[in-house]
């Protein structure tokens, strides 16, 4: 995934500052894409230099609010429509799940799974709360609600898998 295109996508929804974009990555998109402030600001500068975004407001302490340009919308569309996504998956969580039953004792594996199950339940509650707040202000087919629905479904699938894995490992001799 391209941070450049993630930023263009977020800015296509509404103008935002680097700080606000960082909060969206941290609060809403954390399961999809991790981006830190030290990555966001240089990329916003490159996008501005390329004519894909423009600074529409400057505030105190150097705060800049960026908006997508027509050229940025065209680039975002090109990437979404014409570029085949990289379908490989690199996930520490999946690697750990693969190693769980081969590298740990039953007790350690169950401890790890119980920790993961609790984290997934907490994540599920958080997504459900976000969905409830979002439902009041955004249409159900809107990008925020669709991405929250995907996040919830993936979380629930991983939670179901984790509970099943714990059951199977607990039953093994």
N, C-alpha and C positions, 0 to 999 in steps of 0.2 A: 504494500500500500504506500502511497505517496503522501507525505505530510503536506506537500504543496497542494495536492488535490483535495485533501481533507480540509485544509484552510479555505480553499476556494468554495468548497461545498458549504462550510459553515457561514462564510460571508455572503453566499447566495441567499441565505435565509434572512440575515439582517447584518447591518454594519456592527462591528465590535472592535474593542481594543484588544491588544495582545493579552492583557490581564484577563479580560472576559473570556477570550478564546481558551486561555489556559484553564480557567475554571470549568468550561464546558468539557474539555478533555478529561479533567480530573473527576468531575461529578457525573457526567452523562456518558461519555465515550470511553471510560476507563477499560471496559471489557473489549472494546473494539480496537482502540488505538491509544497507545501511551505516548504522550508528547510532553516534554518539559519546556519551561519558559526559555531556557537557554537554546532550545531548538526553534521555538516559535518566532522570536524576534528577528533572527537572521533570515529566516524563510519569508517572513512578511516583507523585509527589506528587498529581498530578491524578487518577490512577486511585484512589488511596487516598481522596481527597476525594469522589469519585463513588461510593465503596463497592464498587469492582470488585476491589480488592486490600486486604490488611491487613498491617500489620507484625506478624510473629509472633515476632520475636526482635530484640533490640538488643544489639550487641556493643561492643567497645572502639572508640574513635575515631569514634563515631557510625554504625558499620556497622549497617544494618538489613536483615533478611531479610524478604522479602515473599512472601505466598501469595495465590493467587486466591480470591475469595469465590464463593458461589453466584451472586450478581449478576454477577460477572465472567465466570463460565462461561456464563451466559445471554446476556450481551452478545457473547461470543466466538462462541457458536453462532449468534446472530442475524446477525452479520457474515458468518460462513462460509456460512450457508444462504440468507439472504434478500437479501444485498447482491451485486449483479452486479459482478464485478471490473472495474477499469479495464484494458482489454486493450491500451491503447497502450503503446508501449515507448520509453523514453528511455534511450539508451545511448551514452556517449562512444565505446566500442569499436566499435559498429556504425556510428556516424557516421564515425569514422576509416577503417573498412573501405570505406565508400562512397566516401570522398574519395581513398583510396589510389592508385587507378589514374588519377585525373584531375588530381591536384594535385602528384604527385611524379614524378621521373625513374624509370626502371626500376631503377636502382641503389639509389636511396633507398627505393623501394617494397619491394624485396627485403630491404634492411637492416631495415626496420620489420617485415616479415613474419617474418624469421628471429628477431628479438627476441621477437615475439609467440608464435611457435612454441615457443621455448625456455620462455617463461613458462607456456604452456599445458601443456607436458610436465611442468614442475615442479608445476603445479597438479594435473595428473592423478595424479602420484606421491603427492602429499599426500592427495588424496581416497582413493586406493586404500589408503594406510596407515591413514587414519581408518576406512575400511570394515572393514579387517582387525581393528582394535582393537574396533570397535563390534560386529562379528559375535560376539565372544566374550561380550558382556554384554547384548546386546539382541536381541529377536526380529527376523527378517528383514522382517516387516511393520510393525515399529515406526516411529514418525515419523522418528526419526533416520536409520535405515537407508533409508527411502524417500526422504528428502530428499538423502541422500548419493548414492543411485542416480541421481536426477535431475541432481544436480550433475555426476556423472561423465559421464552421457550428453550433457549440454549441452557440457561441456568437450571431450569427444571429437568431437562434431559440429563445434565451432568449430575444433578442431585439424585435423580433416580438411579443412574449408573453407580454412583458412590454408595448409595444404600444397598444396592444389589451386590456390589463388590464386597462390602463389609459382611453381608450375610454369607456369601460364599466362602470368604476367608475364615469367618468364625466357625463354619462347618467343617473346614478341612482338618484332617488329623494332625 
